[in-house]
């Protein structure tokens, strides 16, 4: 890959920004583009817009190298990397491709022969050929796979560990023209240390959705097992760990629901194009029902006249500040609909759809505490001190995360999701 190649990265979010920084740090000339002028202005000052371990350092060195600049308008480039959000429309359970369309339209007038557009965003099957290519052909008057190429390289990094996974994970390059695919492989080889596999765009689109759907269906199975264990004298956490001793079994873990902008959404991108996806739909419904299960579990154990419930953790997963699609939102709403004063605390999340409280304020006079997110810091709580703040000593641990002996010694009744044994 010629180090003089110019790459425009469109969308400077959780994936676009790390990509832009890594490409620039490795010698490519990179322009980071975002429609949010405030974000661009703040990035120019070297500010890091979200928590991601290691991102600050890479960003700093990329900016210092002089290879990375930020703008609000797409420039001409050799490679255009599209890393924009693909929101989910709850009412229709379908994808909203408006950002993919508008990014495509902003590139199209600049498209020249030999250009390669790389789509990183997760999309429903056939988006490259049915959505992006027609826009380019119409506006740029160029021919797909001859004059220009649309290649799908879905991101696979794990939020919270993005900077390592983006470098060390294997990647897929989905290209409908082998030469273009090889050029993209070379571009990614500038920073990827995992293996890079070539396939076509349709396969890459489907594989990305299959990966996240596999995880969602597996979690749904764990959640169903948890409910069955609750009806029996079984602790699902012990049962899953024993089942997973089998060399060909890998059951995931139950919990209060599946959050984040990937696993809870991507399976719907498969169902939107296929009538056949019944198992995938069923899994989505099982996982979406978990907040209601948590509410039922809690209310069945709270004394009459209980008023306040406190959620510990609203992030969708541990030790991150990301609350997108978190099951905590649904748990809060369900309690509020039932007339409860539902409060929430989180060590990492700063802003979400509802107000967050400082720890002691959240705990004060609570009738039930519900551990929703297994942040490491919750393990350090002192249950004896908390016992003095709450009104009723009831702890619902939806992640089997806390030291239950310690909490029981402080006088708490403990109910662990998926544990049918008396606790
Ligand atoms: N969860 C469970 N039980 C489990 C594992 C997870 O209930 O056993 C829940 C988590 O609490 C969380 C949700 O699932 O609410 C999703 O979290 P996650 O940690 O499984 O995944 P994400 O959404 O942070 O990232 C996923 C990853 N995909 C896979 O592992 C197949 C990541 O590699 C992708 O890059 C990312 O989606 C994406 O952007 O698509």
Boltz pocket constraint, residues with backbone or C-beta under 6 A from the ligand:
constraints:
  - pocket:
      binder: B
      contacts: [[A, 122], [A, 155], [A, 156], [A, 157], [A, 158], [A, 159], [A, 211], [A, 212], [A, 215], [A, 219], [A, 252], [A, 253], [A, 254], [A, 255], [A, 256], [A, 257], [A, 258], [A, 259], [A, 260], [A, 261], [A, 262], [A, 263], [A, 264], [A, 316], [A, 317], [A, 318]]
      max_distance: 6.0
